[in-house]
Amino acid sequence: MLTKRQKTFNYILAAVLLVLSLFFLFPVIWMLANSFKGDAAITADMNTVSAFIPPALNGSFFENYVSILTNTSFLRYMANTLFYAAVLIVLGIVVNGLAGYALAKIKFPFRERWVLVILLLQIVPMETIITIHFLMIAKMGLLNTIVGYILPMIVNPFNIFLFRQVFLSLPDDVYEAAQLDFCSPIKYFFTMVLPMSKTVVATVSVFTFLGVWNDYLWPSLVFTSSDLLTAQIGLNSITANENTTMGQTLAVITLVTIPVIIIYSLFSKQIVEGVTSTGSKEG
């Protein structure tokens, strides 16, 4: 039972955190409010409170968004990115999950050394890995293809480590009982292990989606066809166009930001639980 003093402290702390959160949200509020305005209105409201207030609802309220969605290929870029993310989420859960399960539950030579290799791979500079990936994809003739983009991104050392840490806590007697029912290891993994590990599956899915959605460097190296480009490359091409107004720029940035905000809002609890759970297992 909290004392009156503790309740008062909690109220004060909540108020302080709320004020601080508003400071962090100011750029987002400003971006969203001004994405509905024309350049003249944005400039006029720049140094006033009106900069954080959207214009009155009228016929031109969504003009910037309509212009972006009808006059550019941004919808296609977003659809491409969602498709790549969906494929990588499924393949990533299967491949990294199987690897994490093997490192957690299957005894084989040098298993602990492989775990150390997985940990060390997480500190390798991304530029080094991307260079190797690009050279391999180029030699295989997979540049400017969906397979060439997806293939190097399936295996993720961090996701393997997340799966391993969670799978370490799974009881072995469940697998022994499944063997009595003639359940194969693969069937056991898909029908028992993954359903019992929903938190880490959700965490890996969210991290994979955010990684694909925010990635610019790798797709810019692999893709040359405009039909295959992702949202971040589309964002850069649209905002770099001299004919794009400030309001349209803010509108397209808002469109890119909204999915990230939605994902974090819906799965923030799973992300925290999935990450914190990895520190409570011994391997």
C-alpha positions in Angstrom: 0.0 0.0 0.0 1.5 3.3 -1.1 1.7 6.1 1.5 0.3 9.5 0.8 3.9 10.8 0.3 4.7 8.1 -2.2 1.5 8.9 -4.1 2.3 12.6 -4.2 5.8 11.8 -5.5 4.4 9.5 -8.2 2.0 12.3 -9.3 4.8 14.8 -9.5 7.0 12.4 -11.4 4.2 11.6 -13.9 3.7 15.4 -14.4 7.4 16.0 -15.0 7.6 13.1 -17.5 4.6 14.3 -19.3 6.1 17.7 -19.8 9.4 16.2 -20.9 7.6 14.0 -23.4 5.8 17.0 -24.9 9.3 18.6 -25.6 10.3 15.4 -27.5 7.0 15.4 -29.4 7.2 19.1 -30.4 9.0 18.3 -33.7 6.4 15.6 -34.6 3.5 17.9 -33.7 5.1 20.7 -35.8 5.6 18.4 -38.7 2.1 17.0 -38.6 0.4 20.5 -38.3 2.4 22.0 -41.1 2.0 19.1 -43.5 -1.5 20.4 -44.1 -0.4 24.0 -44.9 1.0 25.7 -48.0 4.5 27.2 -48.0 3.2 30.7 -47.4 1.3 29.7 -44.3 4.2 27.7 -42.9 6.6 30.7 -43.3 4.0 33.1 -41.7 3.4 30.8 -38.7 7.1 29.8 -38.2 7.7 31.9 -35.1 4.2 31.7 -33.5 2.1 29.2 -31.6 0.2 28.7 -34.8 3.1 26.6 -36.1 1.8 23.8 -33.9 -1.8 24.2 -35.0 -3.2 22.7 -38.2 -5.2 25.0 -40.5 -9.0 25.0 -40.6 -10.6 22.1 -42.4 -11.4 23.0 -45.9 -11.2 21.8 -49.5 -7.4 22.1 -49.7 -6.7 20.6 -46.2 -5.3 17.3 -47.7 -3.8 19.0 -50.8 -0.2 18.1 -49.9 -1.0 14.5 -49.3 -3.2 14.1 -52.4 -0.4 15.7 -54.5 2.2 13.3 -53.1 0.1 10.2 -53.5 -1.2 11.0 -57.0 1.8 12.7 -58.6 4.6 10.5 -57.3 5.2 6.7 -57.0 5.4 6.9 -53.2 2.5 4.5 -52.7 4.4 1.9 -54.8 7.5 2.5 -52.7 5.5 2.0 -49.5 3.9 -1.2 -50.9 7.3 -2.5 -51.9 8.7 -1.9 -48.4 5.8 -3.6 -46.7 6.2 -6.6 -49.0 9.9 -6.9 -48.3 9.3 -6.5 -44.6 6.6 -9.2 -44.6 8.8 -11.7 -46.4 11.8 -11.0 -44.2 9.8 -11.3 -41.0 8.6 -14.8 -42.0 12.0 -16.0 -43.2 13.8 -14.3 -40.3 11.6 -15.9 -37.7 12.1 -19.4 -39.2 15.9 -19.1 -40.0 17.0 -17.2 -36.9 14.6 -19.1 -34.7 15.9 -22.5 -35.8 19.5 -21.2 -35.3 18.7 -19.9 -31.8 16.9 -23.2 -30.9 19.9 -25.2 -32.0 22.3 -23.1 -30.0 20.0 -23.3 -26.9 18.8 -26.9 -26.9 20.8 -29.1 -29.3 24.2 -30.3 -28.2 26.9 -30.3 -30.9 30.6 -29.8 -31.1 31.8 -26.2 -30.4 28.3 -25.0 -29.6 29.5 -22.4 -27.1 32.1 -21.1 -29.6 29.4 -20.6 -32.1 27.5 -18.5 -29.5 30.7 -16.4 -29.1 30.9 -16.0 -32.9 27.2 -14.8 -32.9 28.0 -12.3 -30.2 31.1 -11.0 -32.0 29.2 -10.6 -35.3 27.1 -8.0 -33.6 30.0 -5.6 -33.2 31.2 -5.9 -36.8 30.7 -2.6 -38.6 27.7 -2.5 -40.9 29.7 -1.0 -43.7 32.0 -4.0 -43.8 29.1 -6.5 -43.9 27.3 -4.5 -46.6 30.4 -4.4 -48.8 30.8 -8.2 -48.6 27.1 -8.7 -49.3 27.2 -6.4 -52.3 30.2 -8.2 -53.8 28.5 -11.6 -53.3 25.2 -10.5 -54.7 27.0 -8.9 -57.7 28.9 -12.1 -58.5 25.7 -14.1 -58.3 24.0 -11.8 -60.8 21.3 -10.8 -58.3 21.6 -7.1 -58.4 18.4 -5.2 -59.0 16.3 -8.2 -57.9 14.1 -8.9 -54.9 16.0 -12.0 -54.1 19.3 -10.1 -54.1 17.8 -7.6 -51.7 16.2 -10.1 -49.3 18.8 -12.9 -49.2 21.6 -11.2 -47.2 19.1 -9.7 -44.7 17.6 -13.0 -43.6 20.2 -14.0 -41.0 20.6 -11.5 -38.1 23.0 -12.3 -35.3 21.1 -10.2 -32.8 17.8 -12.0 -33.6 19.6 -15.4 -33.2 20.8 -14.3 -29.8 17.4 -13.1 -28.8 15.8 -16.4 -29.7 18.6 -18.4 -28.0 18.2 -16.6 -24.7 14.5 -17.1 -24.6 14.7 -20.8 -25.7 17.1 -21.5 -22.9 14.2 -21.1 -20.5 11.9 -23.6 -22.2 11.5 -26.9 -20.2 13.1 -30.0 -21.7 10.4 -32.3 -20.4 7.9 -30.8 -22.9 10.1 -32.0 -25.8 10.5 -35.4 -24.1 6.7 -35.7 -23.9 6.4 -34.6 -27.6 8.8 -37.4 -28.6 6.5 -39.9 -27.0 3.9 -38.7 -29.4 6.3 -39.2 -32.3 6.7 -35.4 -32.8 9.7 -34.6 -35.0 12.1 -31.8 -33.9 10.9 -29.6 -36.8 7.3 -30.1 -36.0 8.0 -29.5 -32.3 9.7 -26.2 -33.1 6.8 -24.9 -35.2 3.9 -26.3 -33.1 5.3 -25.9 -29.6 8.4 -23.7 -29.4 7.2 -20.7 -31.4 3.8 -20.6 -29.8 5.4 -20.7 -26.3 7.7 -17.8 -27.3 5.2 -15.2 -28.7 7.0 -12.3 -27.0 10.4 -12.8 -28.7 8.6 -13.6 -32.0 6.8 -10.3 -31.7 10.0 -8.5 -30.8 12.0 -9.9 -33.7 9.1 -9.1 -36.1 9.0 -5.5 -34.9 12.8 -5.1 -35.2 12.8 -6.6 -38.6 10.0 -4.3 -39.8 11.7 -1.2 -38.5 15.0 -2.3 -40.0 13.5 -2.7 -43.4 11.3 0.4 -43.2 14.2 2.7 -42.2 16.9 1.1 -44.3 18.4 3.3 -47.0 21.9 2.2 -47.7 21.4 -1.5 -48.7 18.4 -1.0 -51.1 20.2 2.0 -52.7 23.1 -0.3 -53.6 21.0 -3.2 -54.8 18.2 -1.5 -56.7 18.4 0.6 -59.8 14.9 0.0 -61.1 12.3 2.5 -59.8 9.7 -0.2 -59.6 11.6 -1.9 -56.8 12.6 1.1 -54.7 11.7 1.3 -51.0 10.0 4.1 -48.9 13.3 5.7 -47.7 14.7 6.0 -51.2 11.4 7.3 -52.4 11.4 9.9 -49.6 14.8 11.1 -50.6 14.0 11.3 -54.3 10.8 13.2 -53.6 12.2 15.7 -51.1 15.3 16.3 -53.4 13.0 17.4 -56.2 13.1 21.1 -56.8 9.4 21.2 -57.5 8.4 19.6 -54.1 7.1 22.3 -51.8 7.8 22.4 -48.0 4.3 21.3 -47.2 4.6 18.3 -49.5 8.0 17.5 -48.0 6.5 17.4 -44.5 3.6 15.4 -45.8 5.8 12.6 -47.3 7.9 12.6 -44.1 4.7 12.2 -42.1 3.7 9.3 -44.3 7.0 7.6 -43.6 6.9 8.3 -39.9 3.3 7.2 -39.2 3.9 3.4 -39.6 6.8 3.5 -37.2 4.8 5.3 -34.5 1.9 2.8 -35.0 4.2 -0.2 -34.6 5.9 1.2 -31.5 2.5 2.1 -30.0 1.1 -1.3 -30.5 4.1 -3.4 -29.6 6.1 -1.3 -27.2 5.2 -3.7 -24.3 6.4 -6.8 -26.3 9.6 -5.0 -27.3 10.5 -4.2 -23.7 9.6 -7.7 -22.5 11.4 -9.4 -25.4 14.7 -7.5 -24.9 14.7 -7.6 -21.0 14.0 -11.3 -21.0 17.3 -12.0 -22.8 19.3 -10.7 -19.8 17.6 -13.1 -17.3 18.8 -16.4 -18.9 22.0 -18.1 -18.4 23.7 -19.8 -21.3 
